[in-house]
Amino acid sequence: MSEGAKLLVLGCGDGEMALRLAQQGFAVTGWDIVPEAIDWARRKGRDRRIGANFEVVDMVSEIRGGGGFEVVLDDHCFHCIIGDDRKIFLRNVRSSLKQKGIFVLRTHCDDPPATMPEAVLKMWDPMSRCQVFGGVAGRYMGRRSDILREIEEAGFRLVEANVFEARGEWPLLEALFRVS
């Protein structure tokens, strides 16, 4: 990928990943739904004198335009999207990419390991595959095969996928897709 390529980081939070990519010479935009996180990211960018653009964006609202990014990187955002909102999210990812663009997914998947803290295990609902906080689904951890199929059905072609497992942490699916 060439220097100056346009990258979009979804769920950028405080901007750490986006700023690291901007330091590597990419033209980076970070989106997050939390205004305070975007404020932190902007402040970090100013303090470090790193040029990156940060915006408050709700990825489950219909987003118009776009299509200008070579790469969209999901930085632990997708597992926070529940139900039918996932289809809207994936449509928005696709519309944000240039033709032949790349979608990089980093999301939790599968069942929690037995070494997960008890408080986290108590929130896990295996029927819905969600962590439930006060009766409200907050995170979806589908089976890796289901997640990959869901994304392929949204018009992406799987290039590569790996699952990383660490003691006491939820398995992490990292996958690379191309727009089909």
Number of C-alpha atoms within 10 A of each C-alpha: 8 7 10 12 15 20 24 27 24 24 26 28 25 22 27 15 18 31 25 14 18 23 16 12 14 21 19 26 23 29 24 23 17 16 15 13 20 24 17 16 26 22 14 16 21 12 9 11 11 16 18 21 19 26 18 17 17 15 23 18 11 11 16 9 9 13 15 16 23 18 24 25 22 22 21 19 21 22 20 17 19 17 10 9 13 19 17 18 22 22 18 20 25 24 18 23 23 17 15 13 19 23 29 18 23 21 24 28 23 20 18 18 15 12 12 13 12 9 8 12 15 11 16 20 15 13 6 13 17 21 21 17 13 8 8 9 19 15 19 23 28 19 14 21 10 13 19 19 13 15 19 17 12 18 15 22 18 17 11 10 15 12 15 12 13 10 10 12 15 20 20 20 21 20 18 17 23 19 19 13
